[in-house]
Amino acid sequence: MGRRILDRERALGMRPVLQGFSGHVPRELIADRGARSTTLPWWDFEVGVLDPRDPLFEEFGTALLTEQTRLFGTDHLYAADPFIETVPPVTDPADIARVARAVHGAMTAVDDEATWVLQAWPFSYRADYWTPDRTRAFLDAIPDDRMLILDLWAEHKPVWRQTDGYRGKPWVWCMLHSLGGRPGLYGRLDEIAVGPAEASADARGGSLSGVGASMEAFGGDPVLYELLADVAWNGSVKDVRAWLENWAEARYGRRTPGLLRAWELLHATVYDADGPGPPGSVVVCRPTLEGDLRPKLPVHLAAPPSPTVPPGLAEAWRLLAAEATEEDSAGPLGRDLCDVTAQVLTHVACDQQRRAADAALARDTDRFRVAATELLTTVEDLDALLATRPEYRLDTWLAEALGWASTPAEAELYEANARRVLTVWGHSRSELHDYSGRHWAGLVGSFYLPRWRRWCEHIARALETGSPYRTQEFEASLIEWEELWTTERSDSTTERSENATPGADTAGATLDVVRTLMPRYRASRG
């Protein structure tokens, strides 16, 4: 498969980036050779890194790249990130430079034309470590024409300004946009439209050599990727409003005042964001009985949850629904209508969860019951909405994972991994739980809804009996249930799920579901 992908990329004139070596090897090999190494912590994991002065560093790196070249050929571009989110084990700039030379040296030992492709993420993520002198020493250790740097989050937190434009090295202005596949509409259209051109015109950014996308998930906010493609082609888009008018007409096949006004409103609200991501979805958060009973967001740099539906978003919702026809339901307009509706429900769910939490803290049974019932209904409605879209279905994801299996054991492993990465992510108490949470039909109905139902039931029982909220007992029970969910299998999910999602042949049309939901939620929001 790797060879087929590379052959196709090269046939299209692309230069694939293959893997370089940055010192990471199996612990067993380090122990067997008695090699000098350092163990660096990364969230709940530990990463073993060879000391670049150890002979195994050059030996292993050379062997790896030699075999890789034999299998796949080379286009002389190699990705290597020795300290992407970890703190280097050295402090002296000379030692940092030594690491850089060792990493590049493993490449040039095999390929005299090797260019190192480096992500600039650590210079921002670990800015407290990457002082100007350390950054300068690291970058200056490599010839300018042998390094290409990716400024991963340039539309929100560019690094090129604080690194003297990477000291003359070629670099790529990248739109990160989606971390972990976080749900919700979000983007910075105006910044994307002119950001690369402004960087290129700046004295510090003059070595800019390209535009890229570095998202962690596909499928969200198609408008951003269409705009980025035009920026890459034309250099910039000077009038975003005019561009949106043309884009909406191309997307929907017609130009109407209602559709154009809807996109003006979306541009002014969700696509003119200042934060690092969309408003956090309380739906995908693990419920808690700690503190104020409000859940912590997953670690994926979303903005804080918001209980208020922005008026512009609400009006855009109304306009898109009014413009849509039955024929539009399965197409791009139906997709956009689904996305906007889901965003509205996200805000509503946040408000309902906060009201339920406040009532629970006040030990007000009646108020809690009302807000909790509303919250669970909204999550159910979100699942029914998502089931109308083929893009947002858990069963599609699981079927694709199972499609790679050739034995029952492989099928079990692949599905378990496909379920875990969306939910607990790592081990059961990992800080990264829900990092890749999604608004997907089936995932909302069989995972997030039961979690919130368990929260509501625990609080309701405590209120009825006058007993305290048992925080640790609830958390342990919830985590045990999550682990059981990851072991379910597709042939039994429908029977065992607490809220089975309609199949592709029984789900309603997007427009029909939206028209059913809209009167209820417009009324509840005034």
CORQUIDA-V224717 format. One record per residue. N is the residue number from 1. SS is DSSP state (H for helix, E for strand, - for the rest). PSI is psi as a letter, one per 20 degrees, with the letter a starting at -180 (none if undefined). Layout:
BEGIN
n | ss | psi
N | SS | PSI
N | SS | PSI
END
This chain:
BEGIN
n | ss | psi
1 | - | g
2 | H | g
3 | H | h
4 | H | g
5 | H | g
6 | H | g
7 | H | g
8 | H | g
9 | H | g
10 | H | h
11 | H | h
12 | - | j
13 | - | j
14 | - | q
15 | - | n
16 | - | q
17 | - | o
18 | E | r
19 | E | p
20 | - | a
21 | - | p
22 | - | j
23 | - | i
24 | E | o
25 | - | r
26 | - | q
27 | H | h
28 | H | h
29 | H | g
30 | H | g
31 | H | g
32 | H | h
33 | H | i
34 | - | k
35 | - | q
36 | - | p
37 | E | r
38 | E | q
39 | E | p
40 | E | p
41 | E | p
42 | E | o
43 | - | d
44 | - | j
45 | E | r
46 | E | p
47 | E | p
48 | E | p
49 | E | p
50 | E | q
51 | - | p
52 | - | i
53 | - | i
54 | - | p
55 | H | h
56 | H | h
57 | H | g
58 | H | h
59 | H | g
60 | H | g
61 | H | g
62 | H | g
63 | H | g
64 | H | g
65 | H | h
66 | H | g
67 | H | h
68 | H | g
69 | H | h
70 | H | h
71 | H | g
72 | H | i
73 | - | a
74 | - | q
75 | - | j
76 | - | j
77 | E | p
78 | E | p
79 | E | p
80 | - | p
81 | - | n
82 | - | h
83 | - | l
84 | - | g
85 | - | j
86 | - | r
87 | - | p
88 | - | q
89 | - | j
90 | - | q
91 | - | h
92 | - | p
93 | H | h
94 | H | h
95 | H | h
96 | H | g
97 | H | h
98 | H | g
99 | H | g
100 | H | g
101 | H | h
102 | H | g
103 | H | g
104 | H | h
105 | H | h
106 | H | h
107 | H | g
108 | H | i
109 | - | h
110 | - | h
111 | - | o
112 | - | i
113 | - | j
114 | - | p
115 | E | p
116 | E | p
117 | E | o
118 | E | p
119 | E | p
120 | - | j
121 | H | g
122 | H | h
123 | H | h
124 | H | g
125 | H | h
126 | - | l
127 | - | h
128 | - | h
129 | - | g
130 | - | m
131 | - | r
132 | H | h
133 | H | h
134 | H | g
135 | H | g
136 | H | g
137 | H | g
138 | H | g
139 | H | g
140 | H | i
141 | - | i
142 | - | p
143 | - | q
144 | H | h
145 | H | j
146 | H | k
147 | E | p
148 | E | p
149 | E | p
150 | E | o
151 | E | n
152 | - | h
153 | - | l
154 | - | h
155 | - | i
156 | - | g
157 | - | m
158 | - | q
159 | - | h
160 | H | h
161 | H | h
162 | H | j
163 | H | k
164 | H | l
165 | H | k
166 | H | k
167 | H | k
168 | H | i
169 | - | q
170 | E | q
171 | E | r
172 | E | p
173 | E | o
174 | E | q
175 | E | o
176 | - | g
177 | - | f
178 | - | o
179 | - | o
180 | - | j
181 | - | k
182 | - | p
183 | - | q
184 | - | q
185 | - | p
186 | - | q
187 | - | r
188 | E | m
189 | H | g
190 | H | h
191 | H | g
192 | H | h
193 | H | h
194 | H | i
195 | H | g
196 | H | g
197 | H | g
198 | H | h
199 | H | g
200 | H | h
201 | H | i
202 | - | q
203 | H | h
204 | H | i
205 | H | j
206 | - | i
207 | - | j
208 | E | p
209 | E | j
210 | E | r
211 | E | p
212 | E | r
213 | E | p
214 | - | k
215 | - | q
216 | - | i
217 | - | q
218 | - | r
219 | - | i
220 | - | q
221 | - | m
222 | H | h
223 | H | h
224 | H | h
225 | H | h
226 | H | g
227 | H | g
228 | H | h
229 | H | g
230 | H | h
231 | H | g
232 | H | h
233 | H | g
234 | H | i
235 | - | h
236 | - | r
237 | - | o
238 | - | h
239 | - | n
240 | H | h
241 | H | g
242 | H | h
243 | H | g
244 | H | h
245 | H | g
246 | H | h
247 | H | g
248 | H | h
249 | H | g
250 | H | h
251 | H | g
252 | H | i
253 | - | j
254 | - | q
255 | - | o
256 | - | q
257 | H | h
258 | H | g
259 | H | g
260 | H | g
261 | H | h
262 | H | g
263 | H | h
264 | H | g
265 | H | g
266 | H | h
267 | H | g
268 | H | i
269 | - | e
270 | - | h
271 | - | k
272 | E | l
273 | - | q
274 | - | h
275 | - | a
276 | - | i
277 | - | a
278 | - | r
279 | E | p
280 | - | q
281 | - | o
282 | H | h
283 | H | g
284 | H | j
285 | - | q
286 | - | p
287 | - | q
288 | - | q
289 | - | j
290 | - | q
291 | - | c
292 | - | j
293 | - | j
294 | - | p
295 | - | q
296 | - | q
297 | - | q
298 | - | q
299 | - | m
300 | - | k
301 | - | l
302 | - | r
303 | E | r
304 | - | q
305 | - | q
306 | - | p
307 | - | j
308 | - | p
309 | - | o
310 | - | p
311 | H | h
312 | H | h
313 | H | g
314 | H | g
315 | H | h
316 | H | h
317 | H | g
318 | H | g
319 | H | g
320 | H | g
321 | H | h
322 | H | h
323 | H | h
324 | - | q
325 | - | r
326 | H | h
327 | H | h
328 | H | i
329 | - | h
330 | - | i
331 | - | a
332 | H | h
333 | H | h
334 | H | h
335 | H | g
336 | H | h
337 | H | h
338 | H | g
339 | H | g
340 | H | g
341 | H | g
342 | H | h
343 | H | g
344 | H | g
345 | H | h
346 | H | g
347 | H | g
348 | H | g
349 | H | h
350 | H | g
351 | H | g
352 | H | g
353 | H | h
354 | H | g
355 | H | h
356 | H | g
357 | H | g
358 | H | g
359 | H | h
360 | H | g
361 | H | h
362 | - | i
363 | - | k
364 | - | n
365 | H | g
366 | H | g
367 | H | h
368 | H | g
369 | H | g
370 | H | g
371 | H | h
372 | H | g
373 | H | g
374 | H | g
375 | H | g
376 | H | h
377 | H | g
378 | H | g
379 | H | h
380 | H | g
381 | H | h
382 | H | g
383 | H | g
384 | H | h
385 | H | g
386 | H | h
387 | - | i
388 | - | i
389 | - | p
390 | H | h
391 | H | h
392 | H | l
393 | E | p
394 | H | h
395 | H | h
396 | H | g
397 | H | g
398 | H | h
399 | H | h
400 | H | g
401 | H | g
402 | H | h
403 | - | i
404 | - | i
405 | - | q
406 | - | i
407 | - | r
408 | H | h
409 | H | g
410 | H | g
411 | H | g
412 | H | g
413 | H | g
414 | H | h
415 | H | h
416 | H | g
417 | H | g
418 | H | h
419 | H | g
420 | H | g
421 | H | h
422 | H | i
423 | - | e
424 | - | i
425 | - | f
426 | - | c
427 | - | r
428 | - | h
429 | - | k
430 | - | q
431 | - | i
432 | - | j
433 | - | q
434 | - | j
435 | - | h
436 | - | k
437 | - | q
438 | - | q
439 | - | n
440 | - | p
441 | E | p
442 | - | g
443 | H | g
444 | H | g
445 | H | h
446 | H | i
447 | H | g
448 | H | g
449 | H | g
450 | H | h
451 | H | g
452 | H | h
453 | H | g
454 | H | h
455 | H | g
456 | H | g
457 | H | h
458 | H | g
459 | H | g
460 | H | g
461 | H | g
462 | H | h
463 | H | g
464 | H | h
465 | H | i
466 | - | j
467 | - | r
468 | - | r
469 | - | p
470 | - | n
471 | H | g
472 | H | h
473 | H | g
474 | H | g
475 | H | g
476 | H | g
477 | H | g
478 | H | g
479 | H | h
480 | H | g
481 | H | g
482 | H | g
483 | H | h
484 | H | h
485 | H | h
486 | H | i
487 | H | i
488 | - | q
489 | - | q
490 | H | h
491 | H | i
492 | H | i
493 | H | g
494 | H | h
495 | H | h
496 | H | i
497 | - | q
498 | - | h
499 | - | n
500 | - | p
501 | - | q
502 | - | q
503 | - | r
504 | - | h
505 | - | i
506 | - | i
507 | - | q
508 | - | r
509 | - | q
510 | H | g
511 | H | g
512 | H | g
513 | H | g
514 | H | g
515 | H | h
516 | H | h
517 | H | h
518 | H | g
519 | H | h
520 | H | g
521 | H | h
522 | H | h
523 | H | g
524 | H | h
525 | - | j
526 | - | none
END
